[in-house]
Amino acid sequence: MQLNNKPFDLDLTLYCGQIFKWEKKDGWWWGVIEDKPVKIRQVNTQLEIKNASSNLITSYFGLNDNLYEIKRKICKDEHIKKALNRFWGLRIIHQDPWECLISYICATYKSISAIRNMLFKLSKKFGEKIILDDHIFFTFPKPEKLQSVKESDMLACGLGYRSKYVLASSKKVFHNESIFEDLANLPYSQAKKKLIAFPGVGPKVADCILLFSLGKNEAFPIDVWIKRVILHYYSDHFSKQFISKISTTRSITNSEYNHLSEFGRTYFGEYAGYAQEYLYHFERMIS
């Protein structure tokens, strides 16, 4: 598959921390898209793909997003300019909303490696085994499967206190099959309010789900890395009192989160989520 002058970096996109179940082996990335085992690698401007159509890959990796236009709109200052130039070609993946919901509930206060381990165990125990080129995959378990399991079985997958949230959210999705379609059709603020009603979903998890699976590119998740970015490069957009307060504590309140996230959406505009991901990855790599 030729990229046809569309800027794209497969390694950056899969490595930057927005998704957790892909793995790289022998130069290929291996993962599951829509319950299909897929292997893919990039050679210059060519994507070599096995077991997936060009249309599926284009949709999943957001290859129809106009990255040049996005860059023009979010390149507001020298810092974001550096991030864009260094990691040019990073794209927002269009994840399955159900898997994204559970993934980010599990992601709370966990490292990326720990999140991957939890999701792998969850998929191995409750998903379906599939094989491509002797490589074993496990599909992500469906809501109807997870909503009926025992909490103790989830605890065995290392989910800890998140087990009860995953179980309760699974029941909620199982009983409302159109929930994600409905959320995608709502404005950002309304969709976020409904997501926060899910067990285990706070403002940050909601913003991640909105950005990475529901097409809300204005979502601007705040975590420890983005908080650090704001303190280092954008503190003059806030009162000195506010900056002093959040700089002396590791965690932030929901009110403080909303203030920071609103700044990102206002400052960077309709593609604030892209700005967030470039800034997030840049901060992780230079620290």
C-alpha positions as CSV (number, residue, x, y, z in Angstrom):
1,M,0.0,0.0,0.0
2,Q,1.5,3.3,-1.1
3,L,1.1,6.3,1.2
4,N,0.8,8.7,-1.7
5,N,2.5,11.6,0.0
6,K,0.6,11.2,3.2
7,P,3.0,11.7,6.1
8,F,2.9,8.7,8.3
9,D,5.3,7.0,10.8
10,L,4.0,3.6,11.8
11,D,6.6,3.1,14.6
12,L,5.8,6.4,16.2
13,T,2.1,5.9,15.9
14,L,2.1,2.5,17.6
15,Y,4.8,3.3,20.1
16,C,3.6,6.7,21.5
17,G,1.4,5.2,24.2
18,Q,-2.1,5.7,22.8
19,I,-2.7,2.0,22.3
20,F,-1.4,-1.0,24.2
21,K,-1.8,-4.4,22.5
22,W,0.4,-4.1,19.5
23,E,3.9,-5.7,19.6
24,K,6.9,-5.4,17.3
25,K,8.8,-8.6,16.3
26,D,11.3,-9.2,13.5
27,G,10.6,-5.8,12.0
28,W,6.8,-6.3,11.8
29,W,4.1,-5.0,14.0
30,W,1.5,-7.6,15.1
31,G,-2.0,-6.7,16.3
32,V,-5.7,-7.3,16.0
33,I,-8.1,-5.0,14.2
34,E,-11.8,-5.7,14.2
35,D,-11.0,-9.3,15.5
36,K,-8.7,-9.8,12.5
37,P,-5.0,-10.7,13.2
38,V,-2.8,-8.3,11.3
39,K,0.9,-7.8,10.6
40,I,2.2,-4.6,9.1
41,R,5.5,-2.8,8.5
42,Q,6.6,0.3,6.8
43,V,9.4,0.6,4.2
44,N,9.8,4.2,3.4
45,T,6.5,5.3,1.8
46,Q,5.2,1.7,1.5
47,L,3.1,-0.1,4.0
48,E,3.4,-3.9,3.7
49,I,0.2,-5.5,5.2
50,K,-0.9,-9.0,5.8
51,N,-4.6,-10.0,6.4
52,A,-6.1,-6.5,6.2
53,S,-7.5,-4.4,3.4
54,S,-6.1,-1.0,2.5
55,N,-9.4,0.6,3.5
56,L,-9.3,-1.0,6.9
57,I,-5.7,0.2,7.5
58,T,-6.5,3.7,6.2
59,S,-9.5,4.0,8.6
60,Y,-7.7,2.5,11.6
61,F,-4.6,4.7,11.3
62,G,-6.4,7.9,10.4
63,L,-4.6,8.1,7.1
64,N,-7.3,10.4,5.7
65,D,-6.7,12.9,8.4
66,N,-5.1,15.9,6.7
67,L,-1.9,16.1,8.7
68,Y,-0.7,19.2,6.9
69,E,-3.9,21.1,7.8
70,I,-3.7,19.8,11.3
71,K,-0.1,21.0,11.7
72,R,-1.1,24.4,10.3
73,K,-3.9,24.8,12.9
74,I,-2.0,23.6,16.0
75,C,1.4,25.0,15.4
76,K,0.9,27.9,17.7
77,D,4.4,28.3,19.3
78,E,8.0,27.2,19.1
79,H,7.5,24.3,21.5
80,I,4.7,22.5,19.6
81,K,6.7,23.3,16.4
82,K,9.6,21.3,17.8
83,A,7.4,18.4,18.7
84,L,5.7,18.4,15.3
85,N,9.0,18.5,13.5
86,R,10.6,15.7,15.5
87,F,7.7,13.3,15.5
88,W,6.1,14.2,12.1
89,G,3.9,11.4,10.9
90,L,2.5,10.4,14.2
91,R,-1.3,9.9,13.8
92,I,-4.2,9.4,16.1
93,I,-5.4,5.7,15.8
94,H,-9.1,5.2,15.5
95,Q,-9.5,2.5,18.1
96,D,-12.6,0.3,18.8
97,P,-14.5,2.3,21.5
98,W,-15.3,-0.8,23.6
99,E,-11.7,-1.9,23.8
100,C,-10.6,1.7,24.3
101,L,-13.0,2.1,27.2
102,I,-11.7,-1.0,29.1
103,S,-8.1,-0.3,28.2
104,Y,-8.2,3.2,29.7
105,I,-10.1,2.0,32.8
106,C,-7.2,-0.4,33.3
107,A,-4.7,2.2,32.5
108,T,-5.4,4.3,35.7
109,Y,-2.2,4.7,37.7
110,K,-0.3,2.0,35.7
111,S,2.7,2.0,33.5
112,I,2.3,1.1,29.8
113,S,4.0,-2.3,30.3
114,A,1.6,-3.1,33.2
115,I,-1.4,-2.0,31.1
116,R,-0.2,-4.3,28.3
117,N,0.2,-7.2,30.7
118,M,-3.3,-6.7,32.1
119,L,-5.0,-6.5,28.7
120,F,-3.0,-9.5,27.4
121,K,-4.2,-11.6,30.4
122,L,-7.8,-10.4,30.0
123,S,-7.7,-11.3,26.3
124,K,-6.1,-14.6,26.7
125,K,-8.6,-15.7,29.5
126,F,-11.8,-14.3,27.9
127,G,-11.0,-13.7,24.2
128,E,-10.8,-16.0,21.2
129,K,-7.5,-17.5,20.1
130,I,-6.6,-16.7,16.4
131,I,-3.4,-17.4,14.5
132,L,-1.5,-15.6,11.6
133,D,1.8,-17.0,10.3
134,D,2.2,-19.2,13.5
135,H,1.8,-16.1,15.6
136,I,-0.9,-16.5,18.3
137,F,-3.3,-13.6,19.0
138,F,-6.2,-13.3,21.4
139,T,-9.2,-11.1,20.4
140,F,-10.4,-8.6,23.0
141,P,-13.4,-10.1,24.9
142,K,-16.8,-8.8,24.0
143,P,-19.1,-7.0,26.5
144,E,-21.4,-10.1,26.6
145,K,-18.5,-12.2,27.7
146,L,-17.1,-9.9,30.4
147,Q,-20.4,-8.9,31.9
148,S,-21.0,-12.4,33.0
149,V,-17.7,-13.3,34.5
150,K,-16.8,-13.4,38.2
151,E,-14.9,-10.5,39.6
152,S,-12.4,-12.9,41.1
153,D,-11.6,-14.1,37.5
154,M,-10.7,-10.5,36.6
155,L,-8.7,-10.1,39.7
156,A,-6.6,-13.1,38.5
157,C,-5.7,-11.0,35.4
158,G,-4.1,-8.4,37.6
159,L,-6.8,-5.7,37.4
160,G,-7.0,-5.2,41.1
161,Y,-9.6,-2.6,42.2
162,R,-10.3,-2.0,38.4
163,S,-12.0,-5.4,38.2
164,K,-15.3,-4.0,39.6
165,Y,-15.2,-1.1,37.2
166,V,-14.6,-3.3,34.2
167,L,-17.4,-5.7,35.2
168,A,-19.9,-2.8,35.8
169,S,-19.0,-1.0,32.6
170,S,-19.3,-4.3,30.7
171,K,-22.8,-4.7,32.0
172,K,-23.7,-1.2,31.0
173,V,-22.4,-1.6,27.4
174,F,-24.1,-5.0,27.1
175,H,-27.4,-3.6,28.0
176,N,-27.1,-0.6,25.5
177,E,-25.6,-1.9,22.2
178,S,-25.8,1.6,20.6
179,I,-24.0,3.4,23.4
180,F,-20.8,4.2,21.5
181,E,-22.7,5.2,18.3
182,D,-24.8,7.5,20.4
183,L,-21.7,9.0,22.1
184,A,-20.0,9.6,18.8
185,N,-23.0,11.6,17.6
186,L,-23.1,13.9,20.6
187,P,-21.1,17.1,21.0
188,Y,-17.8,16.7,22.9
189,S,-19.1,18.1,26.3
190,Q,-22.2,16.0,26.3
191,A,-20.4,12.8,25.3
192,K,-17.8,13.4,28.0
193,K,-20.6,13.9,30.7
194,K,-22.1,10.6,29.7
195,L,-18.8,8.8,29.7
196,I,-17.9,10.0,33.2
197,A,-21.1,8.2,34.4
198,F,-19.4,4.9,33.6
199,P,-17.8,3.2,36.6
200,G,-14.1,3.9,36.8
201,V,-14.2,6.7,34.2
202,G,-13.0,10.1,35.3
203,P,-12.2,13.2,33.2
204,K,-8.9,12.0,31.9
205,V,-10.1,8.5,31.0
206,A,-13.1,10.0,29.3
207,D,-11.0,12.4,27.3
208,C,-8.7,9.5,26.1
209,I,-11.8,7.5,25.0
210,L,-13.2,10.5,23.2
211,L,-10.0,11.3,21.4
212,F,-8.7,7.8,20.6
213,S,-12.0,6.1,19.6
214,L,-14.9,8.5,19.2
215,G,-13.5,11.0,16.8
216,K,-13.5,14.0,19.2
217,N,-10.2,15.5,18.1
218,E,-10.7,18.5,20.4
219,A,-10.3,16.4,23.5
220,F,-7.1,17.3,25.4
221,P,-6.3,14.6,28.1
222,I,-4.2,15.8,31.0
223,D,-1.8,13.4,32.7
224,V,1.5,13.9,34.5
225,W,3.4,14.5,31.3
226,I,1.0,17.1,29.9
227,K,0.8,18.8,33.3
228,R,4.6,19.1,33.1
229,V,4.5,20.5,29.6
230,I,2.0,23.2,30.7
231,L,4.1,24.1,33.8
232,H,7.3,24.4,31.7
233,Y,6.0,26.0,28.5
234,Y,2.5,27.4,29.0
235,S,2.3,28.7,32.6
236,D,1.9,32.3,31.4
237,H,-1.6,31.4,30.3
238,F,-2.7,30.8,33.9
239,S,-2.6,32.8,37.1
240,K,0.5,32.6,39.2
241,Q,-1.6,31.3,42.1
242,F,-3.0,28.4,40.0
243,I,0.4,27.4,38.7
244,S,1.9,27.5,42.2
245,K,-0.8,25.3,43.5
246,I,-0.6,22.6,40.9
247,S,3.2,22.6,40.8
248,T,3.4,21.6,44.5
249,T,1.1,18.5,44.3
250,R,1.4,15.3,42.2
251,S,-2.4,14.9,41.7
252,I,-4.9,17.5,40.6
253,T,-8.5,18.0,41.4
254,N,-11.3,17.6,38.8
255,S,-11.7,21.4,38.7
256,E,-7.9,21.8,38.1
257,Y,-8.1,19.1,35.4
258,N,-10.9,20.9,33.6
259,H,-9.1,24.2,33.7
260,L,-6.0,22.7,32.1
261,S,-7.9,20.7,29.6
262,E,-10.0,23.7,28.6
263,F,-6.9,25.7,28.0
264,G,-5.6,23.0,25.6
265,R,-8.9,23.0,23.7
266,T,-9.1,26.7,23.5
267,Y,-5.4,27.3,22.6
268,F,-5.0,24.6,20.0
269,G,-8.5,24.5,18.7
270,E,-10.4,21.7,16.9
271,Y,-7.3,19.4,16.7
272,A,-6.1,19.9,20.3
273,G,-5.9,16.1,20.7
274,Y,-3.3,15.9,18.0
275,A,-1.3,18.7,19.8
276,Q,-1.7,16.8,23.0
277,E,-0.3,13.6,21.6
278,Y,2.7,15.3,20.0
279,L,3.5,17.2,23.2
280,Y,3.0,14.1,25.3
281,H,5.4,12.0,23.3
282,F,7.9,14.8,23.0
283,E,8.0,15.3,26.7
284,R,8.4,11.6,27.4
285,M,11.3,11.3,25.0
286,I,13.3,14.4,26.1
287,S,12.9,13.7,29.8
